[in-house]
Amino acid sequence: MDVAANLRARLVDSLVAADVLRDPRWVEAFRQVPRHVFLPGFFVQRPDGSWEPVTSEHPDHLALAYRNDVCVTQLNGDDGAWEQALATGAVTGVPTSSSSMPTIMAIMLEALSVAPGDRVLEIGTGTGYNAALLSHVLGDDLVTSIDVDSGVLTRAEARLRTAGYHPTCVAGDGEQGCAARAPYDRVLGTCAVSRVPAAWLDQVAPGGLIVTTFNRAIGAGLVRLTVRDGRATGRVLTEDGRFMPLRAHRQSWADEALLEALTAEPSTSRTTLLPSRSVLDPSGPFEFFAGLALAEVAVAADPIRLVHADGSWVRHRGAVVDQGGPRALWDLAEAAYRQWRSLGRPRRHQFTFTATPTAQHFALDGTTLTWPLP
């Protein structure tokens, strides 16, 4: 067994041991599809936050490519950062394309519950690795993958061919789906959305499934929805999922607001008993519920800051919170914590989600409580 195959086998064994990979078809796909072919170059983040390029010439290229981790392949929405990193050794920037963590890929592929003959639309081609896994199980003719970045798509197509896969790859806005190849039995969103796009609802065959994550800094749930008559209903899954947002769904205002919150003069300053980690830790029991109360916020660290597009902000420093703007965001978090406790501390899998072309909301099992998406 060559080095890449050995590393691939170890990765698959770890996914099976973690019980995120169960279907023999997906197990075999992960064993056979060579992830490193789709990652001839990618970024690794340094302790100082900058990004270092790793090429196929790097002595640890294969080991890094087969980590159970995200491999960032683009910064700032273009290829300039990669060329600069090759020239200077490291750059700063915001990730805009990647090969997702194999664990979340396995979870989402399993959640698709594909049957032979199912037609799948993947939103966000990225490196092409996920499209190759889909093609391995379903066959090239049944897989359509769309990406808004034509350069990313061109590279993905070339690497798919190298690996022996030929799904239909389309350059376009994933929010609009791909009507030319519809209907689909499954839609897989490998980028996060603020709302389930109406086009996805239109393009899924009756009884088909949508599996996607939400673009929420807090409480980014992974959902599986069944579509009937233009209406999608389903459940937030136990497993968490975090993805880069669909480009049309990015919070373009957030960077400036988070920077201003570093030094903004507060309207109020007080102590709090609610630790920031209780609100922000995805593995914590309260985080998903907190996201319902703090919808559309953006978050940064050092110190912890939460901001909203309406100008509200909070700066959390140890046991002290500074707040400003029209709403006291940390007051909302504390009120949500009290409500969560009174409801019996529900976890994410106790919530459902409903989407129609005009309205979308979360709801809590056994109650009449709903949380509409803004």
Beta strands, then each sheet from edge to edge (+ up, - down):
strand 1: 41-45
strand 2: 51-55
strand 3: 71-75
strand 4: 95-99
strand 5: 120-123
strand 6: 143-147
strand 7: 168-171
strand 8: 184-189
strand 9: 204-213
strand 10: 221-228
strand 11: 231-240
strand 12: 268-271
strand 13: 298-300
strand 14: 304-307
strand 15: 313-317
strand 16: 320-324
strand 17: 351-355
strand 18: 360-364
strand 19: 370-372
sheet 1: 1+ 2-
sheet 2: 3+ 4-
sheet 3: 7+ 6+ 5+ 8+ 9+ 10- 11+ 17- 18+ 19-
sheet 4: 12+ 16- 15+ 14- 13+
end
